[in-house]
């Protein structure tokens, strides 16, 4: 069986605005740096670091708009900026999968970001849940999140534009016997 591709939910207006404000602030800092009188070596080093930072966040923004997941007969491949990973379907606890709204009080919610990107409207990387458990999150819409527990010591929190089809593909592929 071929793999199926699922696009992650598009970035929200808040996430687009967050990235744009961040990049604008960095560009203003670069302009200020270039206009400020300082030693040429210090100016060049500072401008180089700032340009690298602008390039890095521009790349994350561009990649966030093309992120997605692929479900094949044996694996779930998550293609996101910086944190792409491949997980064997056998490690997913599909009997406990559910769709949640992170805004609801009775659902698990992200607490601390341990390694990742956290902007208003966009959470990507490793987090701690309020329960203390580890979670890998790729979330741009907190109202429609798929919660996938694993037997690897963490939970996946992702959202896709077509959650019912994504869940159906996971269940269909996990039920398919391996050749």
Number of C-alpha atoms within 10 A of each C-alpha: 8 8 16 15 16 20 18 25 23 19 18 16 11 14 20 18 15 17 19 15 12 15 18 13 13 17 15 11 14 20 12 11 17 14 10 10 9 11 8 9 9 11 17 14 11 15 17 13 13 17 14 12 14 19 13 12 16 16 13 16 18 12 15 22 16 15 19 23 23 19 25 20 21 19 20 23 19 21 20 20 20 14 15 13 12 14 15 15 21 14 13 21 14 17 9 10 16 12 18 19 17 17 12 11 8 9 12 16 20 20 15 14 19 12 13 17 17 16 16 14 18 21 23 23 21 22 26 20 18 13 10 11 14 21 25 24 26 29 25 26 22 20 14 20 23 23 23 21 20 20 10 11 9 17 23 19 25 26 28 23 15 13 19 12 13 21 18 11 20 22 14 13 20 20 12 11 8 8 4
